[in-house]
Amino acid sequence: MTGPLHQRIRADIEARIRSGEWAPGHRAPTEAELMEAYGCSRMTVNKAMIALVEAGLIVRRKRAGSFVARPKVHAPVLNIPDIQSEIVARGESYAFRLLSRVVRSPDRDSPEEVALAAGGKLLALDGVHDAGGRPFALERRLVSLKAVPEMADADFETHPPGAWLLEHVAWTEAESRISAVNAEPDEARLLALDEGTACLVVDRRTWREGQHVTRVRQVFPGEAYDLVARFGPGT
C-alpha cells in the first residue's frame, strides 16, 4: 500500500481484524511494539490507532491497552446482544441447555441454507437459555462450518453458541428481523408457556467480509424481553 505510513499501519491492523485473525477482545500490540515493528514515531502510530478507534474497530482502556472491539450491527441503533451477559448483569443465574447438535448438509430445497453452507456442512444447534432457573429464550441456530470450521468441536458448556461466536468471529455485517408470534406447541413446551402465548422473535443473520457465518432464530416470552434503542439527530 502506498501513501502515508500511518494509513498502512491502520490498513494492516484492519485487515487482521476483518479476516478474523484478531477476534473481538484480542489485545493489539502496544504503541511501543508498533513503533519498533514499523520503524516510526509514536505520533505516526497514534494517528493509525485514533483512526481505528473512530472506525469502531479498536477500543482503548486506560492502563490495560488497546483491544479489538465488538463490531456494530448493520443498523447502528442495534447491537447483537449477548444473552448470557445480559442475564448475569441483572443479577440472575444463567444456564444454557443444549437440546441438539447435528452436523448436516443443507436442505437443497432451502436457498437460504444452501447459501449459508456455501458448499460445506452446517452445524445445527437447538438450545434454551435459562434465567433464574426458568426458560428465557429458545434458540435455533445454523452455522456455516466452511466459515467457522473450529466451531464443530467447540464446547458450549460454559460459552453458549452466540457468546462463542461473539468472542471468536469478527463479523462485519448483520441483519435482524423482529416479529411477534403466538407460541406454537413445541415452543410453548420448551419455554414453559401456555400454547398461543405472545412471544418476541428475533431472526438474525451475520456475515464476515461477505461470507455468511450464521443464521439464528430466538424466541422470547413476550413479558420477559424487549429491545430498546435510543437515538437522536447526529447519532
C-alpha positions in Angstrom: 0.0 0.0 0.0 1.3 3.4 -1.0 0.7 6.6 1.0 1.4 7.8 4.5 2.8 5.2 6.9 0.0 5.7 9.4 -2.5 4.7 6.8 -0.5 1.5 6.1 -0.4 0.7 9.8 -4.2 1.2 10.0 -4.8 -0.9 6.9 -2.6 -3.8 8.2 -4.4 -3.9 11.6 -7.8 -3.5 10.0 -7.1 -6.5 7.6 -6.2 -8.7 10.6 -9.5 -7.7 12.3 -11.7 -8.1 9.2 -10.2 -11.5 8.3 -10.9 -12.9 11.8 -7.2 -13.3 12.6 -7.7 -10.9 15.5 -11.0 -11.8 17.2 -13.1 -9.4 19.4 -11.2 -8.9 22.6 -7.8 -9.6 21.1 -5.2 -7.3 22.6 -3.5 -5.2 19.9 0.3 -4.5 20.0 1.3 -1.6 22.2 2.4 1.7 20.7 6.0 0.9 21.5 5.7 -2.5 19.7 4.2 -0.9 16.7 6.9 1.8 16.6 9.5 -0.9 16.6 7.8 -3.0 14.0 7.3 -0.2 11.6 10.3 1.9 12.5 8.3 5.0 13.0 7.4 7.7 15.6 4.8 7.5 18.4 2.8 10.2 16.6 2.5 8.1 13.4 1.3 5.1 15.4 -1.1 7.2 17.4 -2.7 8.6 14.1 -3.3 5.0 13.0 -4.8 3.9 16.3 -7.1 7.0 16.5 -8.4 6.2 13.1 -9.2 2.6 14.1 -10.9 3.8 17.3 -13.0 6.2 15.3 -13.9 3.4 12.9 -15.2 1.3 15.8 -12.6 -1.4 15.3 -10.4 -0.8 18.3 -11.2 0.3 21.9 -8.7 1.8 24.3 -8.8 1.0 28.0 -6.7 3.1 30.5 -3.8 1.1 31.9 -4.9 -2.0 30.0 -4.1 -1.3 26.4 -6.0 -1.5 23.0 -8.3 -4.3 22.1 -10.4 -5.4 19.1 -13.9 -4.0 19.6 -17.1 -5.9 19.1 -18.3 -4.8 15.7 -21.6 -2.8 15.4 -24.6 -4.3 13.7 -25.6 -3.1 10.2 -28.3 -0.9 11.7 -26.4 1.4 14.1 -29.2 1.6 16.7 -29.0 -2.1 17.5 -26.2 -4.4 18.8 -26.1 -8.1 18.7 -27.0 -9.0 22.3 -25.0 -11.5 24.5 -27.9 -13.1 26.3 -25.6 -14.7 28.9 -24.1 -11.3 29.8 -27.5 -9.6 29.9 -28.9 -12.1 32.3 -25.9 -12.1 34.6 -25.8 -8.3 34.6 -29.2 -8.2 36.1 -28.2 -10.5 38.9 -29.8 -13.7 37.8 -28.3 -17.2 37.4 -27.7 -18.3 33.8 -27.6 -21.7 32.1 -27.7 -22.9 28.6 -29.3 -26.3 27.8 -28.1 -27.7 24.5 -31.0 -29.7 23.1 -29.5 -31.0 19.9 -26.2 -30.7 18.0 -26.0 -32.1 14.5 -23.6 -31.6 11.6 -25.5 -31.9 8.3 -25.7 -31.0 4.7 -28.0 -28.0 3.8 -31.6 -28.7 2.7 -31.4 -28.4 -1.1 -35.0 -27.1 -1.1 -33.9 -24.2 1.1 -32.0 -21.5 -0.9 -31.0 -19.8 2.4 -29.4 -23.0 3.8 -27.6 -23.6 0.5 -26.2 -20.0 0.5 -25.2 -20.3 4.2 -23.4 -23.6 3.7 -21.5 -22.3 0.6 -20.6 -25.8 -0.4 -19.8 -27.0 3.0 -21.6 -28.5 6.0 -23.9 -26.8 8.5 -23.8 -27.1 12.3 -27.4 -27.2 13.6 -27.8 -26.2 17.3 -31.0 -26.1 19.3 -31.0 -24.9 22.9 -32.7 -23.0 25.7 -31.3 -20.1 27.7 -32.4 -20.2 31.3 -32.5 -17.2 33.7 -33.1 -17.8 37.4 -34.0 -21.4 36.7 -36.7 -20.5 34.2 -36.6 -20.6 30.4 -35.7 -17.3 29.0 -35.2 -17.9 25.2 -35.4 -20.7 22.7 -32.6 -20.7 20.2 -32.4 -22.5 16.9 -29.1 -21.8 15.1 -27.3 -22.8 11.9 -23.6 -22.1 11.5 -21.5 -22.4 8.3 -18.7 -24.8 9.1 -17.0 -23.5 5.9 -16.8 -20.1 7.5 -16.1 -21.3 11.1 -14.7 -24.9 11.0 -13.4 -24.7 14.5 -16.9 -24.4 15.9 -17.6 -28.1 15.1 -15.5 -29.0 18.2 -16.4 -26.1 20.4 -17.6 -26.7 24.0 -20.8 -25.0 24.8 -21.0 -25.9 28.5 -19.5 -22.6 29.6 -20.0 -20.5 26.4 -23.3 -20.8 24.6 -23.1 -20.6 20.8 -23.9 -16.9 20.5 -21.3 -15.9 23.1 -18.8 -18.2 21.5 -19.2 -16.6 18.1 -19.0 -13.1 19.6 -15.7 -14.0 21.1 -14.2 -15.8 18.2 -15.6 -14.4 15.0 -15.1 -10.7 13.9 -18.3 -10.4 11.9 -18.6 -7.3 9.7 -22.3 -7.2 8.8 -25.5 -8.3 10.5 -29.2 -8.2 9.6 -32.0 -8.6 12.2 -35.7 -9.0 11.8 -38.0 -8.7 14.8 -41.6 -10.0 14.9 -44.3 -11.0 17.3 -45.8 -14.6 17.2 -48.0 -16.8 19.3 -46.1 -19.7 20.7 -46.5 -23.0 18.8 -47.0 -26.1 20.9 -43.3 -27.2 20.7 -42.1 -23.6 21.5 -44.6 -23.3 24.4 -43.4 -26.6 25.9 -39.7 -25.7 25.8 -40.4 -22.2 27.2 -42.8 -23.5 29.9 -45.6 -21.3 28.4 -49.3 -21.8 27.5 -49.8 -22.5 23.9 -50.5 -19.3 22.0 -48.7 -17.1 24.5 -47.4 -13.9 22.8 -43.7 -14.1 22.1 -41.0 -11.9 20.6 -38.9 -13.4 17.8 -35.6 -12.2 16.6 -34.3 -13.7 13.3 -30.7 -12.7 12.7 -28.0 -13.4 10.0 -24.3 -12.4 10.2 -21.5 -12.2 7.7 -17.7 -11.7 7.7 -16.4 -9.9 4.7 -19.3 -11.1 2.6 -19.0 -14.7 3.8 -22.2 -15.9 5.6 -21.4 -17.1 9.1 -24.6 -17.9 11.0 -28.4 -17.8 11.0 -30.3 -17.8 14.3 -33.9 -17.7 15.4 -34.5 -16.7 19.0 -38.0 -16.9 20.6 -38.5 -14.9 23.9 -41.7 -14.9 26.1 -43.3 -11.5 25.4 -43.3 -10.4 29.0 -39.6 -11.3 29.7 -37.7 -9.4 27.0 -37.7 -6.2 25.0 -35.4 -4.4 22.6 -34.7 -0.7 23.3 -32.8 1.7 21.0 -32.1 5.4 21.9 -31.1 7.7 19.2 -31.4 11.3 18.0 -30.1 13.8 15.4 -26.5 13.1 14.6 -26.3 9.8 16.4 
